[in-house]
Amino acid sequence: MTSKQRAYLKGLAMNIEPIFQIGKSSLTPEYTEAIAEAFNKKELIKISVLKNCLDDPNEIAQALAERTHSQVVQVIGKKIVLYKENKDHKKIELPK
């Protein structure tokens, strides 16, 4: 992903609300599965890491990206933004 594409996705992510919250149980297989399923409906997902989660949001983002075959757009504080292109229902057209 180029820096131009990443900047474009960051701009889109500003307007969406987190659809998942990761709490004290951290990253469970159920969360990973639910997030992977969410990529069937959406290409851009924002996740909130709660204060009671002791794991580093950057590590969580990398693990999620690896497990769901997505890309980390950004991690700001305790917010994670992931992107995965949906070949069947493409909604986001990335700049070249």
C-alpha positions in Angstrom: 0.0 0.0 0.0 1.4 3.4 -1.0 1.5 6.4 1.3 -1.1 8.1 -0.9 -3.5 5.2 -0.5 -2.9 5.0 3.2 -3.6 8.8 3.6 -6.8 8.3 1.6 -7.9 5.5 3.9 -7.0 7.5 7.0 -9.3 10.2 5.7 -12.2 7.8 5.3 -11.6 6.2 8.7 -12.0 9.6 10.5 -15.7 9.4 9.8 -16.5 5.9 10.9 -17.2 4.6 14.4 -15.4 1.6 15.9 -17.4 -1.6 15.4 -15.4 -3.8 17.8 -14.0 -3.2 21.3 -11.1 -5.3 22.6 -11.2 -5.6 26.4 -9.4 -7.4 29.2 -9.6 -10.8 27.5 -7.5 -9.2 24.7 -7.5 -10.9 21.3 -9.4 -14.2 21.4 -10.1 -16.5 18.4 -13.7 -15.4 18.5 -12.8 -11.7 18.0 -10.5 -12.7 15.2 -13.3 -14.7 13.5 -15.8 -11.9 14.0 -13.5 -9.3 12.5 -12.7 -11.6 9.6 -16.4 -12.0 9.0 -16.9 -8.2 9.1 -14.5 -7.8 6.2 -17.2 -9.6 4.1 -19.4 -6.5 4.6 -16.9 -3.7 5.0 -13.5 -3.0 3.6 -12.4 -0.5 6.3 -12.9 -1.4 10.0 -12.1 0.6 13.1 -11.4 -1.2 16.4 -11.2 0.4 19.8 -8.9 -1.1 22.4 -10.3 -0.5 25.9 -8.2 0.8 28.9 -8.5 -2.6 30.7 -6.7 -4.4 27.9 -3.1 -4.7 28.9 -1.7 -5.6 25.4 -0.1 -3.0 23.1 -2.5 -1.8 20.4 0.3 -2.0 17.8 0.9 -5.6 18.6 -2.9 -6.3 18.5 -3.1 -4.6 15.1 -0.2 -6.6 13.6 -1.7 -9.9 14.9 -5.1 -9.0 13.6 -3.8 -8.0 10.2 -1.8 -11.2 9.9 -4.7 -13.5 11.0 -7.4 -11.8 8.8 -5.1 -11.2 5.8 -5.7 -7.4 6.0 -3.5 -4.4 6.2 -3.0 -2.0 9.1 -3.9 1.5 8.0 -3.1 3.2 11.3 -2.9 2.9 15.0 -3.6 6.1 17.0 -3.7 5.7 20.7 -6.1 2.9 21.3 -7.8 3.0 17.9 -6.9 0.5 15.2 -7.9 0.9 11.5 -7.7 -2.1 9.2 -8.3 -2.4 5.5 -9.0 -5.5 3.4 -10.0 -5.3 -0.3 -13.3 -7.1 -1.0 -13.1 -8.4 -4.5 -16.8 -9.2 -4.8 -18.3 -6.0 -3.3 -15.6 -3.4 -3.8 -16.8 -0.1 -2.3 -13.5 1.8 -1.8 -11.5 2.8 -4.9 -8.0 3.5 -3.9 -6.0 6.2 -5.7 -3.1 4.9 -7.9 
